[in-house]
Amino acid sequence: MARVRRPGAKWWVAAVSVVGLCLTLELPAAYSQQSVAVRAGLVKGTLPADDPTAAAWATAPTSEFPLSPQVHWPVRITEVTAKTVKVRGLHDGTTVAILLEYQDPTEDPDDAAALEFMVGDTKAHFAHGQPMAQVEGGPVNIWYWKNKDGKGSDLGAKGFGTLKPHSHQDVKAKGVYQGGAWKVVFSRPLSTEHVAEDTQFKPGEFGSIAFAVWDGKKMDSGQPKEKGSEKAISSWWYFRADAPPDYSPYLYALLAVGLALGFEMALVRRLKKGS
């Protein structure tokens, strides 16, 4: 009897290819932005929203961004203490926490840091949403922390000179000074009722984020070295809160393998009957 040829080998190759494709598709193209992004991973259990030194932060990817003097608006500054800031993010599906870490030789009451976000779909300049060139301007949502206050503030602006606290205060912050560096953690619910004033975080989607740092060391004049518009700032970068795991690629892969096996078995039975 002639040997029955099993044509299913090609189907196995195809099935394995489908699995590989599905696993590849699981990583969205947006991940190419990781090098210029803060990624807030989804955690199970307690979110370290009020502890900048928690062990859980070691599991979060670290991104580092350059800082430079603010020169867009008077009063300007030409030299700043903090040259870079390291940033990590985590969220638990309800609340997001963002950790800043930067060098500062001394701990001072007027040391401060801030995060800035665009609000809504209007493109804003990182300098308080100030209209510039082709950028319409604001609004922006600013999360602010100052050492002597020991808490976070929820602010809004649409250009220099318009900064003011929101009537609602959803932002929390805590700073810890260790070994010549500040670690400051900010936290807030992913979404709020104040969509016209607060940035809203949608897991899986990229948004914009910027940073500011003030060295509050007292000068001979008695004034802080950096205050108000005299500060270290960054440009806009990306921010992304991870979406919950999507297992559908695996299901599609298993379905493809099942269909391939079913087709092969049916084909083999037909060939055997005809032999």
C-alpha positions as CSV (number, residue, x, y, z in Angstrom):
1,M,0.0,0.0,0.0
2,A,1.3,3.4,-0.9
3,R,2.3,5.5,2.1
4,V,-0.3,8.2,2.9
5,R,1.4,11.6,2.7
6,R,0.5,13.8,5.6
7,P,0.1,17.3,4.3
8,G,-0.4,18.7,7.7
9,A,3.3,19.7,8.2
10,K,2.7,22.9,6.2
11,W,-0.3,23.6,8.4
12,W,1.9,23.3,11.5
13,V,4.4,25.8,10.1
14,A,1.5,28.1,9.4
15,A,0.0,27.6,12.8
16,V,3.4,28.4,14.5
17,S,3.7,31.5,12.3
18,V,0.3,32.7,13.4
19,V,1.3,32.2,17.1
20,G,4.5,34.2,16.5
21,L,2.5,36.9,14.7
22,C,0.0,37.1,17.5
23,L,2.8,37.4,20.1
24,T,4.4,40.1,18.1
25,L,1.1,42.0,17.7
26,E,0.8,41.9,21.5
27,L,3.5,44.6,21.7
28,P,1.9,47.7,20.1
29,A,3.9,49.9,17.8
30,A,3.5,52.7,20.4
31,Y,6.2,51.0,22.5
32,S,8.8,52.6,20.1
33,Q,8.1,55.7,22.2
34,Q,9.4,54.1,25.4
35,S,12.8,55.8,25.1
36,V,11.1,59.1,25.5
37,A,8.3,58.0,27.8
38,V,7.4,57.4,31.4
39,R,5.6,54.0,31.6
40,A,3.4,53.5,34.6
41,G,3.2,49.7,35.2
42,L,0.0,48.1,36.5
43,V,0.5,46.6,39.9
44,K,-1.5,44.2,42.1
45,G,-1.8,45.0,45.7
46,T,-0.7,48.1,47.5
47,L,0.3,51.1,45.4
48,P,3.3,53.0,47.0
49,A,1.4,56.3,46.5
50,D,2.7,57.9,49.7
51,D,6.2,56.2,50.0
52,P,9.0,57.4,47.7
53,T,11.3,54.7,49.2
54,A,9.0,51.7,48.9
55,A,10.6,48.5,47.5
56,A,7.9,48.4,44.8
57,W,9.5,51.3,43.0
58,A,12.5,49.1,42.1
59,T,10.1,47.1,39.8
60,A,9.1,50.2,37.8
61,P,11.1,51.1,34.6
62,T,13.2,54.2,35.0
63,S,13.3,57.0,32.4
64,E,15.8,59.9,32.7
65,F,15.2,63.3,31.2
66,P,17.4,66.4,30.8
67,L,16.5,69.7,32.6
68,S,17.6,73.2,31.6
69,P,17.1,76.7,32.8
70,Q,13.7,78.3,32.1
71,V,14.4,81.0,29.5
72,H,11.0,81.5,28.0
73,W,9.6,84.1,30.3
74,P,11.1,86.7,32.7
75,V,12.4,86.4,35.3
76,R,14.9,84.0,33.7
77,I,17.7,81.9,35.1
78,T,20.9,80.8,33.3
79,E,22.1,78.1,35.6
80,V,20.2,75.4,37.6
81,T,21.2,72.9,40.2
82,A,19.3,69.8,38.9
83,K,20.5,68.8,35.4
84,T,18.4,65.6,35.0
85,V,15.4,64.0,36.6
86,K,14.7,60.2,36.9
87,V,11.0,59.3,36.6
88,R,9.1,56.1,37.4
89,G,5.4,55.4,37.3
90,L,3.0,52.8,38.7
91,H,-0.8,52.5,38.9
92,D,-3.4,50.0,40.3
93,G,-6.2,50.7,37.9
94,T,-7.7,53.4,40.1
95,T,-4.8,55.6,41.2
96,V,-1.6,56.6,39.5
97,A,1.7,57.4,41.3
98,I,4.7,59.1,39.7
99,L,8.1,59.2,41.4
100,L,10.7,61.9,40.7
101,E,14.3,61.6,41.7
102,Y,16.9,64.3,41.3
103,Q,20.2,65.5,42.8
104,D,20.3,68.5,45.2
105,P,23.3,69.0,47.4
106,T,21.3,70.5,50.3
107,E,17.8,70.0,51.8
108,D,16.0,73.3,52.1
109,P,12.4,74.4,53.0
110,D,11.9,76.0,49.6
111,D,13.0,73.0,47.6
112,A,10.1,72.1,45.2
113,A,9.2,70.0,42.2
114,A,6.3,69.8,39.8
115,L,4.7,67.7,37.1
116,E,2.8,69.3,34.2
117,F,0.2,67.7,31.8
118,M,-1.8,68.8,28.9
119,V,-5.6,68.9,29.4
120,G,-7.9,67.7,26.7
121,D,-7.0,67.8,23.0
122,T,-5.6,71.3,22.8
123,K,-1.9,71.3,22.3
124,A,-0.1,73.3,24.9
125,H,3.5,74.6,25.3
126,F,5.3,73.2,28.3
127,A,5.9,76.7,29.7
128,H,2.6,76.9,31.6
129,G,0.7,76.5,28.3
130,Q,2.0,79.9,27.1
131,P,0.9,80.4,23.4
132,M,4.1,80.2,21.3
133,A,4.7,79.9,17.6
134,Q,2.3,77.3,16.2
135,V,1.1,76.2,19.7
136,E,-2.2,77.5,20.6
137,G,-1.6,77.4,24.4
138,G,-3.1,75.7,27.4
139,P,-4.7,74.7,29.5
140,V,-2.3,72.7,31.5
141,N,-2.6,70.8,34.8
142,I,0.3,71.2,37.2
143,W,1.0,69.0,40.3
144,Y,3.2,70.9,42.7
145,W,5.1,69.9,45.8
146,K,7.1,72.1,48.2
147,N,9.3,70.7,51.0
148,K,8.1,73.1,53.7
149,D,4.5,72.5,52.9
150,G,4.9,68.7,52.8
151,K,1.9,68.1,50.5
152,G,0.8,68.2,46.9
153,S,-1.2,71.0,45.2
154,D,-3.4,70.7,42.2
155,L,-3.0,73.8,39.9
156,G,-4.0,75.0,36.5
157,A,-2.7,77.5,34.0
158,K,-3.1,78.8,30.5
159,G,0.0,80.9,30.0
160,F,2.5,82.7,32.3
161,G,0.8,84.8,35.0
162,T,-2.4,82.6,35.0
163,L,-1.2,79.9,37.5
164,K,-3.7,79.3,40.2
165,P,-4.9,76.5,42.5
166,H,-7.9,74.5,41.5
167,S,-11.0,74.8,43.7
168,H,-10.7,71.0,44.1
169,Q,-7.5,69.4,45.4
170,D,-7.1,65.8,44.2
171,V,-3.2,65.6,44.1
172,K,-1.1,64.1,47.0
173,A,2.6,64.3,47.2
174,K,5.4,63.3,49.6
175,G,9.2,64.0,49.5
176,V,12.1,62.2,51.1
177,Y,15.6,63.6,51.1
178,Q,18.4,61.0,51.1
179,G,22.1,61.1,50.2
180,G,22.0,64.4,48.4
181,A,18.9,63.6,46.3
182,W,15.2,64.1,46.5
183,K,12.6,61.4,45.9
184,V,9.2,62.9,45.5
185,V,6.1,60.8,44.8
186,F,2.9,62.4,43.4
187,S,-0.4,60.5,43.2
188,R,-4.0,61.1,42.0
189,P,-6.9,59.1,40.7
190,L,-6.6,58.2,37.0
191,S,-9.8,60.1,36.2
192,T,-11.7,62.8,37.9
193,E,-14.9,64.7,37.5
194,H,-13.1,67.9,36.5
195,V,-12.3,67.0,32.9
196,A,-12.0,70.7,31.9
197,E,-9.2,71.3,34.4
198,D,-7.6,67.9,35.2
199,T,-5.7,65.7,32.8
200,Q,-7.4,62.3,32.5
201,F,-5.4,59.1,32.2
202,K,-6.7,56.4,29.9
203,P,-4.6,53.2,30.4
204,G,-3.0,52.1,27.2
205,E,-2.9,55.6,25.7
206,F,0.0,58.1,25.5
207,G,-0.2,61.6,26.9
208,S,2.2,64.4,27.5
209,I,4.2,65.1,30.7
210,A,6.8,67.7,31.7
211,F,8.9,68.3,34.8
212,A,10.1,71.3,36.9
213,V,12.5,71.5,39.9
214,W,13.5,74.3,42.2
215,D,16.6,74.4,44.4
216,G,15.4,76.4,47.4
217,K,18.9,77.0,48.9
218,K,19.1,80.4,50.5
219,M,21.4,82.9,48.9
220,D,23.3,85.8,50.6
221,S,20.3,88.0,49.8
222,G,18.1,85.7,51.8
223,Q,16.1,84.7,48.7
224,P,16.0,81.1,47.4
225,K,18.4,80.3,44.6
226,E,15.5,79.2,42.4
227,K,11.9,80.4,42.8
228,G,8.9,81.2,40.6
229,S,9.9,81.2,37.0
230,E,13.6,80.7,37.9
231,K,13.7,77.0,37.8
232,A,14.9,73.9,36.0
233,I,12.4,72.6,33.4
234,S,12.0,69.9,30.8
235,S,10.2,69.9,27.4
236,W,7.2,67.7,26.8
237,W,7.8,63.9,26.9
238,Y,5.3,61.0,26.8
239,F,3.4,59.3,29.6
240,R,1.6,56.0,29.4
241,A,-0.3,54.0,32.1
242,D,-0.2,50.4,31.1
243,A,-3.5,48.8,30.1
244,P,-4.6,45.5,31.7
245,P,-3.1,42.4,30.0
246,D,-4.8,41.5,26.8
247,Y,-4.8,37.7,26.3
248,S,-6.8,37.7,23.0
249,P,-3.7,37.1,20.9
250,Y,-3.2,33.8,22.7
251,L,-6.8,32.9,22.2
252,Y,-6.6,33.6,18.5
253,A,-3.4,31.6,18.3
254,L,-5.0,28.6,20.0
255,L,-8.0,28.9,17.7
256,A,-5.7,29.0,14.6
257,V,-3.9,25.9,15.8
258,G,-7.2,24.1,16.6
259,L,-8.5,24.9,13.1
260,A,-5.3,23.7,11.5
261,L,-5.5,20.4,13.4
262,G,-9.1,19.9,12.6
263,F,-8.5,20.5,8.9
264,E,-5.5,18.1,8.9
265,M,-7.5,15.3,10.7
266,A,-10.4,15.7,8.2
267,L,-8.0,15.6,5.3
268,V,-6.2,12.5,6.6
269,R,-9.5,10.6,7.0
270,R,-10.5,11.5,3.5
271,L,-7.2,10.3,2.1
272,K,-7.4,7.1,4.0
273,K,-10.8,6.4,2.7
274,G,-9.6,6.9,-0.9
275,S,-6.5,4.8,-0.5
